[in-house]
C-alpha cells in the first residue's frame, strides 16, 4: 500500500511544493466525497473487468470499490491509459 506521504513526496519531486499540496488536498477531498456518496465514478471496461469505479482528480484516477462500507480506495494512478492498462488489468 502506498501512503499519502509517498504520493506527496513523488509529486513534490516531479511537480514542486505548490502542485503537490494542491493535488493531495484535492485527492483527500475526493476520498471524503466518495465516502459520503460512492457513486459518482465511472466504469472503465477498456482498462479492467473488475467491479471497480474510477473517479478523476486532475490527471489522476482514484480507483475504488463502490459497494464497500467504508469505501475502499484501491489506488491512485496517473491518468496515462498505457500505464493503467499495464498495471491494473
N, CA, C and O of each residue as an XYZ file, in Angstrom:
356
protein
N       0.838     -1.175      0.000
C       0.000      0.000      0.000
C       0.887      1.244      0.000
O       1.859      1.320      0.751
N       0.555      2.193     -0.825
C       1.299      3.448     -0.893
C       0.581      4.472     -0.030
O      -0.638      4.623     -0.110
N       1.332      5.160      0.778
C       0.739      6.134      1.696
C       0.553      7.485      1.021
O       1.110      7.757     -0.042
N      -0.252      8.327      1.676
C      -0.422      9.690      1.182
C       0.908     10.443      1.203
O       1.135     11.315      0.364
N       1.785     10.119      2.146
C       3.107     10.748      2.178
C       3.908     10.394      0.934
O       4.592     11.246      0.368
N       3.824      9.135      0.508
C       4.560      8.704     -0.683
C       4.047      9.429     -1.927
O       4.834      9.832     -2.783
N       2.737      9.593     -2.023
C       2.160     10.321     -3.162
C       2.646     11.770     -3.141
O       3.063     12.304     -4.169
N       2.593     12.404     -1.969
C       3.014     13.791     -1.855
C       4.499     13.947     -2.192
O       4.882     14.874     -2.907
N       5.330     13.046     -1.678
C       6.763     13.130     -1.951
C       7.066     12.953     -3.440
O       7.920     13.647     -3.993
N       6.366     12.027     -4.080
C       6.536     11.832     -5.514
C       6.164     13.109     -6.275
O       6.910     13.568     -7.140
N       5.003     13.672     -5.938
C       4.562     14.899     -6.605
C       5.493     16.063     -6.311
O       5.752     16.882     -7.192
N       5.998     16.150     -5.091
C       6.948     17.200     -4.727
C       8.172     17.139     -5.634
O       8.628     18.162     -6.145
N       8.694     15.946     -5.827
C       9.884     15.764     -6.659
C       9.604     16.106     -8.125
O      10.423     16.738     -8.792
N       8.437     15.681     -8.616
C       8.129     15.851    -10.042
C       7.543     17.220    -10.386
O       7.823     17.766    -11.453
N       6.722     17.781     -9.474
C       5.942     18.973     -9.823
C       6.165     20.180     -8.922
O       5.765     21.289     -9.277
N       6.799     19.988     -7.755
C       7.033     21.113     -6.854
C       6.029     21.163     -5.710
O       5.010     20.473     -5.721
N       6.342     21.994     -4.730
C       5.583     22.067     -3.479
C       4.130     22.485     -3.682
O       3.221     21.823     -3.181
N       3.904     23.559     -4.401
C       2.544     24.071     -4.565
C       1.638     23.038     -5.247
O       0.507     22.816     -4.813
N       2.132     22.423     -6.295
C       1.338     21.432     -7.021
C       1.110     20.190     -6.173
O       0.005     19.648     -6.163
N       2.123     19.736     -5.468
C       1.973     18.560     -4.599
C       0.903     18.817     -3.543
O       0.040     17.970     -3.312
N       0.958     19.969     -2.908
C      -0.043     20.308     -1.892
C      -1.446     20.356     -2.489
O      -2.394     19.829     -1.906
N      -1.573     20.987     -3.646
C      -2.885     21.146     -4.284
C      -3.474     19.788     -4.685
O      -4.651     19.528     -4.433
N      -2.671     18.929     -5.301
C      -3.187     17.634     -5.761
C      -3.554     16.749     -4.581
O      -4.625     16.141     -4.588
N      -2.706     16.657     -3.574
C      -3.009     15.809     -2.417
C      -4.241     16.327     -1.682
O      -5.067     15.531     -1.234
N      -4.380     17.640     -1.551
C      -5.583     18.207     -0.925
C      -6.829     17.800     -1.706
O      -7.823     17.386     -1.109
N      -6.788     17.911     -3.019
C      -7.942     17.544     -3.841
C      -8.206     16.039     -3.809
O      -9.362     15.618     -3.863
N      -7.168     15.231     -3.724
C      -7.361     13.780     -3.598
C      -8.118     13.462     -2.312
O      -9.051     12.659     -2.320
N      -7.718     14.089     -1.210
C      -8.405     13.821      0.052
C      -9.839     14.329      0.050
O     -10.718     13.698      0.638
N     -10.087     15.457     -0.601
C     -11.473     15.913     -0.753
C     -12.274     14.871     -1.525
O     -13.423     14.591     -1.186
N     -11.674     14.304     -2.553
C     -12.347     13.261     -3.336
C     -12.610     12.027     -2.488
O     -13.688     11.441     -2.582
N     -11.654     11.619     -1.662
C     -11.856     10.449     -0.789
C     -13.067     10.662      0.108
O     -13.896      9.765      0.266
N     -13.165     11.846      0.692
C     -14.303     12.132      1.581
C     -15.617     12.185      0.805
O     -16.644     11.712      1.292
N     -15.589     12.759     -0.398
C     -16.797     12.768     -1.240
C     -17.245     11.349     -1.553
O     -18.432     11.035     -1.470
N     -16.301     10.496     -1.911
C     -16.630      9.110     -2.250
C     -17.130      8.339     -1.037
O     -17.962      7.443     -1.176
N     -16.638      8.671      0.141
C     -17.129      8.024      1.364
C     -18.584      8.411      1.617
O     -19.378      7.583      2.062
N     -18.936      9.668      1.332
C     -20.309     10.141      1.530
C     -21.252      9.665      0.436
O     -22.398      9.308      0.708
N     -20.775      9.662     -0.788
C     -21.605      9.295     -1.935
C     -20.731      8.524     -2.922
O     -20.095      9.133     -3.782
N     -20.688      7.190     -2.813
C     -19.724      6.402     -3.589
C     -20.100      6.109     -5.037
O     -19.523      5.206     -5.643
N     -21.055      6.850     -5.612
C     -21.483      6.514     -6.972
C     -21.048      7.464     -8.082
O     -21.412      7.212     -9.231
N     -20.298      8.540     -7.831
C     -20.005      9.448     -8.943
C     -18.962      8.938     -9.935
O     -18.770      9.535    -10.994
N     -18.302      7.861     -9.607
C     -17.271      7.344    -10.500
C     -17.864      6.674    -11.724
O     -19.082      6.613    -11.891
N     -16.994      6.179    -12.566
C     -17.427      5.505    -13.784
C     -16.618      4.231    -13.983
O     -15.489      4.114    -13.506
N     -17.201      3.299    -14.680
C     -16.507      2.048    -15.006
C     -15.587      2.293    -16.194
O     -15.805      3.206    -16.991
N     -14.563      1.468    -16.297
C     -13.643      1.532    -17.424
C     -13.405      0.120    -17.929
O     -12.387     -0.498    -17.619
N     -14.353     -0.386    -18.710
C     -14.247     -1.737    -19.262
C     -13.030     -1.878    -20.166
O     -12.529     -2.985    -20.369
N     -12.555     -0.766    -20.707
C     -11.365     -0.804    -21.554
C     -10.085     -1.021    -20.745
O      -9.046     -1.376    -21.303
N     -10.162     -0.805    -19.421
C      -8.981     -0.942    -18.570
C      -9.020     -2.166    -17.665
O      -7.980     -2.753    -17.369
N     -10.215     -2.553    -17.222
C     -10.313     -3.681    -16.296
C     -11.718     -4.275    -16.329
O     -12.695     -3.586    -16.621
N     -11.794     -5.562    -16.025
C     -13.100     -6.217    -15.907
C     -13.546     -6.272    -14.448
O     -14.638     -6.752    -14.145
N     -12.705     -5.785    -13.553
C     -13.039     -5.782    -12.127
C     -14.201     -4.836    -11.856
O     -14.405     -3.873    -12.595
N     -14.953     -5.103    -10.813
C     -16.116     -4.289    -10.429
C     -15.653     -3.101     -9.589
O     -15.934     -3.019     -8.394
N     -14.949     -2.198    -10.230
C     -14.438     -1.005     -9.562
C     -14.887      0.215    -10.354
O     -15.271      0.115    -11.519
N     -14.830      1.370     -9.696
C     -15.126      2.633    -10.351
C     -13.882      3.512    -10.343
O     -12.994      3.367     -9.502
N     -13.849      4.419    -11.300
C     -12.749      5.367    -11.438
C     -13.314      6.774    -11.245
O     -14.386      7.098    -11.756
N     -12.588      7.595    -10.511
C     -13.010      8.964    -10.247
C     -11.817      9.877    -10.533
O     -10.752      9.708     -9.940
N     -11.987     10.822    -11.422
C     -10.883     11.678    -11.857
C     -10.660     12.851    -10.899
O     -11.600     13.521    -10.473
N      -9.395     13.072    -10.580
C      -8.943     14.246     -9.834
C      -7.747     14.790    -10.611
O      -6.667     14.198    -10.594
N      -7.941     15.905    -11.283
C      -6.937     16.444    -12.200
C      -6.580     15.343    -13.209
O      -7.473     14.794    -13.854
N      -5.317     15.021    -13.351
C      -4.929     13.973    -14.300
C      -4.714     12.625    -13.619
O      -4.041     11.748    -14.161
N      -5.286     12.468    -12.436
C      -5.161     11.225    -11.680
C      -6.514     10.528    -11.602
O      -7.561     11.171    -11.661
N      -6.479      9.217    -11.469
C      -7.699      8.440    -11.290
C      -7.668      7.748     -9.941
O      -6.719      7.036     -9.611
N      -8.719      7.969     -9.166
C      -8.900      7.253     -7.913
C      -9.681      5.996     -8.273
O     -10.743      6.082     -8.890
N      -9.171      4.843     -7.898
C      -9.839      3.569     -8.177
C     -10.396      3.069     -6.856
O      -9.680      2.991     -5.857
N     -11.701      2.725     -6.858
C     -12.321      2.334     -5.598
C     -13.431      1.315     -5.819
O     -13.950      1.160     -6.924
N     -13.780      0.622     -4.732
C     -14.873     -0.347     -4.737
C     -16.144      0.380     -4.315
O     -16.236      0.834     -3.174
N     -17.130      0.501     -5.209
C     -18.304      1.314     -4.906
C     -19.220      0.740     -3.836
O     -19.905      1.513     -3.166
N     -19.269     -0.571     -3.640
C     -20.199     -1.150     -2.680
C     -19.625     -1.348     -1.293
O     -20.323     -1.832     -0.402
N     -18.377     -0.988     -1.090
C     -17.741     -1.229      0.203
C     -18.146     -0.157      1.212
O     -18.412      0.991      0.858
N     -18.184     -0.564      2.470
C     -18.526      0.367      3.537
C     -17.627      0.082      4.729
O     -17.808     -0.934      5.400
N     -16.671      0.942      5.005
C     -16.405      2.218      4.354
C     -15.821      1.998      2.955
O     -15.357      0.908      2.622
N     -15.856      3.044      2.160
C     -15.358      2.948      0.790
C     -13.888      2.516      0.811
O     -13.093      3.004      1.614
N     -13.553      1.603     -0.077
C     -12.183      1.100     -0.168
C     -11.495      1.740     -1.367
O     -11.844      1.475     -2.518
N     -10.517      2.581     -1.078
C      -9.710      3.188     -2.131
C      -8.627      2.179     -2.489
O      -7.799      1.824     -1.650
N      -8.636      1.723     -3.721
C      -7.695      0.689     -4.150
C      -6.406      1.263     -4.706
O      -5.364      0.607     -4.688
N      -6.479      2.474     -5.193
C      -5.272      3.070     -5.736
C      -5.527      4.435     -6.317
O      -6.667      4.832     -6.555
N      -4.439      5.146     -6.542
C      -4.464      6.433     -7.224
C      -3.392      6.342     -8.297
O      -2.212      6.141     -8.008
N      -3.827      6.493     -9.533
C      -2.894      6.369    -10.645
C      -2.960      7.599    -11.526
O      -4.002      8.243    -11.648
N      -1.851      7.907    -12.126
C      -1.857      8.977    -13.104
C      -2.707      8.514    -14.275
O      -2.726      7.325    -14.590
N      -3.395      9.411    -14.910
C      -4.356      9.071    -15.947
C      -3.782      8.576    -17.255
O      -4.520      8.506    -18.238
N      -2.535      8.236    -17.325
C      -1.926      7.687    -18.527
C      -2.499      6.297    -18.781
O      -2.188      5.359    -18.047
N      -3.327      6.152    -19.805
C      -4.032      4.889    -20.069
C      -3.076      3.733    -20.296
O      -3.388      2.608    -19.908
N      -1.936      3.963    -20.902
C      -0.991      2.866    -21.128
C      -0.486      2.321    -19.797
O      -0.371      1.107    -19.625
N      -0.186      3.209    -18.863
C       0.266      2.791    -17.534
C      -0.840      2.025    -16.828
O      -0.592      0.977    -16.231
N      -2.064      2.547    -16.895
C      -3.190      1.878    -16.259
C      -3.408      0.501    -16.840
O      -3.619     -0.467    -16.109
N      -3.355      0.414    -18.159
C      -3.628     -0.850    -18.804
C      -2.600     -1.900    -18.383
O      -2.964     -3.048    -18.130
N      -1.352     -1.531    -18.307
C      -0.317     -2.486    -17.910
C      -0.430     -2.872    -16.445
O      -0.215     -4.035    -16.104
N      -0.760     -1.937    -15.574
C      -0.645     -2.204    -14.142
C      -1.929     -2.654    -13.472
O      -1.872     -3.181    -12.361
N      -3.078     -2.470    -14.094
C      -4.302     -2.748    -13.356
C      -5.149     -3.897    -13.877
O      -6.024     -4.369    -13.151
N      -4.939     -4.361    -15.073
C      -5.741     -5.457    -15.615
C      -5.575     -6.623    -14.760
O      -6.163     -7.671    -15.026
